[in-house]
Amino acid sequence: MNLKDLNIENLVRSAVVLAVGLPVTLSLGGLVSTTTSIARQGEPSAGDVAQTAIKDQLAAPCIKFIVSKKDSRLEREAQNEIDEVLGGEVSHGAVCKWAL
């Protein structure tokens, strides 16, 4: 066995390892990246959490507002509760449509 044969064998072996190992390495890297992206998508954002909390607070007043008669005491109470949750005068119909 001479030195030329040994170098060619090593080169061929390295090429085979690279040809088999590189796709496996790249696919595992892509899998980790995909898993991280999916995990991030599952987490609710701070805005989503805040909207859910506001909608929860508006549920009862909006139901009162929707089922009450126009210009009734129940409607006025519901409007006041909605205004209190949101911190000011709002379009009650639009807010309840959004909340429910």
Backbone hydrogen bonds, N-H to C=O, Kabsch-Sander energy under -0.5 kcal/mol:
donor,donor_aa,acceptor,acceptor_aa,energy
6,L,2,N,-1.4
7,N,3,L,-1.8
8,I,4,K,-2.1
9,E,5,D,-2.3
10,N,6,L,-2.1
11,L,7,N,-2.3
12,V,8,I,-2.7
13,R,9,E,-2.6
14,S,10,N,-2.5
15,A,11,L,-2.2
16,V,12,V,-2.3
17,V,13,R,-2.5
18,L,14,S,-2.4
19,A,15,A,-2.6
20,V,16,V,-2.2
21,G,17,V,-3.2
22,L,18,L,-2.3
24,V,20,V,-1.0
25,T,21,G,-2.5
26,L,22,L,-2.7
27,S,23,P,-2.4
28,L,24,V,-2.2
29,G,25,T,-2.1
30,G,26,L,-2.2
31,L,27,S,-2.2
32,V,28,L,-2.2
33,S,29,G,-2.0
34,T,30,G,-2.6
35,T,31,L,-2.5
36,T,32,V,-2.2
37,S,33,S,-2.2
38,I,34,T,-2.4
39,A,35,T,-2.2
40,R,36,T,-2.0
41,Q,37,S,-1.9
42,G,38,I,-1.4
43,E,39,A,-0.7
43,E,40,R,-0.6
49,V,45,S,-2.0
50,A,46,A,-2.2
51,Q,47,G,-2.5
52,T,48,D,-2.3
53,A,49,V,-2.0
54,I,50,A,-2.2
55,K,51,Q,-2.8
56,D,52,T,-2.2
57,Q,53,A,-1.7
58,L,54,I,-1.8
59,A,55,K,-0.9
62,C,58,L,-2.5
63,I,59,A,-2.1
64,K,60,A,-2.3
65,F,61,P,-2.4
66,I,62,C,-2.6
67,V,63,I,-2.3
68,S,64,K,-1.3
72,S,69,K,-1.3
76,R,72,S,-2.0
77,E,73,R,-2.4
78,A,74,L,-2.4
79,Q,75,E,-2.6
80,N,76,R,-2.4
81,E,77,E,-2.3
82,I,78,A,-2.5
83,D,79,Q,-2.7
84,E,80,N,-2.2
85,V,81,E,-2.1
86,L,82,I,-2.1
87,G,83,D,-1.4
88,G,83,D,-1.8
92,H,90,V,-1.1
95,V,91,S,-2.4
96,C,92,H,-2.5
97,K,93,G,-1.9
98,W,94,A,-2.1
99,A,95,V,-2.7
100,L,96,C,-2.2
